[in-house]
Amino acid sequence: IIRPPSSWNSGKDDRTLSGIATVPAVAPPIAEQRPFEVASPHGTRSDEYFWLRDDRRTDTDVLAYLRAENEYKDAMLAHLAPLEERLYDEIVGRIKQDDSTVPYRERGYLYYRRFDAGEEYPLHARRRDAADAAEEVMLDLVELARGHDFYDVAEFEVSPDNRLLAYAEDTVGRRQYSLRFKDLVTGATLPDVVPNVEPAVVWNADGSSVLYVEKDPETLLGSRVRRHVLGTDPSADPVVYEEADDSFYLDVGRSKDGRYLYIYSQSTVSTEQRFAVAADPDLEFAILIPRERDHEYHAEHFDGRWIIRTNWQAPNFRIVAAPVGSVTERGAWQDLVPHRDDAFVHGFSVFRDFLAVDERSGGLRKVRIRPWNGGKDTYIASDEPAYRADLAENEELDTHLVRYTYTSLTTPTTTYDYDVRSGERTLLK
């Protein structure tokens, strides 16, 4: 039995052994040292534990050592099991069991996630944006999770015609997702399964194919963007783009107006964005602005021009506009939100009549509204002197409502719709 040091009850203070649990004397596993020389351009070093690197997760010695570590952990923490159970029950008791998210609107549907009381997994559902519209359950994770020790759907994307669903599921817990597809009209799950992908997917304009990011099976880095045409063999999916620099991460997306598909490459201090016309059968991608160190940018297409958040000559970022055909001519960039020394631009969302900007200024996170017609900028107001406001789900261009979240030291995270025309806000959750 391992006990606290004897000095704890030496009479020097009022501390006693009362209430201190004992734990069994279990010897910790000791990893074997195996000499191994690691060569590099800067010299050779010895790494006695290099054998514990097993990128394929198949080495029996490594797996045995990991099992021993887990067994040691279980033995050393077994005496805390009653406390763990009590804490778990208390946490669960404070969670609203039949909770749901605030629906967001996209292409005539309201999308949301909800939990049924007592269930650990949610349902992803939608309904038409009409009075008395019936709920359509897209994914019932309660049923999908049956038979699995772990289950997660990290991302899903509905096709532009609202008929098909692509979703990334993980049944292991290692973020090695499988891309699956469902017909939302018939409810049938399609036979196509694309293994070992990142949770990122985007449809082309006619919904016949998707772009996804393939993971390297050993490093688990997303290094290739492939295209899958429904009904074809995923092993033959062509590579659309391959990232040669493993310090960059890949993602895919779509412009808010639906015109373009994007491929994002991002590192710590540099970004690069590619674009292709979503309706182009060949999906030929072009580089928007070539990557260069210390230049980070993100672009959105709107009304025949690019709206770009950039830190070029702007350490705190600024937002500029550039014509589609001459975006690389930086001298022609037009400032929409100029750089300021006392404000940091976190992001933006475009709307038909205005631009919504996520910024930090005066020590506060705020949402600023900038009309396209040259009108005066306004900030979404707060009733409290210290707060944080962030842009939320804003999927549509043609709306005068801005969805945002709000919180403060005395207000829990709250979701509002802000009416740009009237200046009124509506509490949603």
Secondary structure, 3 states (H helix, E strand, C coil): CECCCHHHHCCCCCCCCCCCCCECCCCCCCCCCCCCEEEECCEEEECCCHHHCCCCCCCHHHHHHHHHHHHHHHHHHHHHHHHHHHHHHHHHHCCCCCCECCCEEECCEEEEEECCCCCCCCEEEEEECCCCCCCEEEEEHHHHCCCCCCCEEEEEEECCCCCEEEEEEECCCCCCEEEEEEECCCCCEEEEEEEEEEEEEEECCCCCEEEEEEECCCCCCEEEEEEEECCCCHHHCCEEEECCCCCCEEEEEECCCCCEEEEEEECCCCEEEEEEECCCCCCCCEECCCCCCCCCEEEEEECCEEEEEECCCCCCCEEEEEEHHHCCCHHHCEEEECCECCEEEEEEEECCCEEEEEEEECCEEEEEEEECCCCCCEECCCCCCCCEEEECCCCCCCCCEEEEEEECCCCCCEEEEEECCCCCEEECC
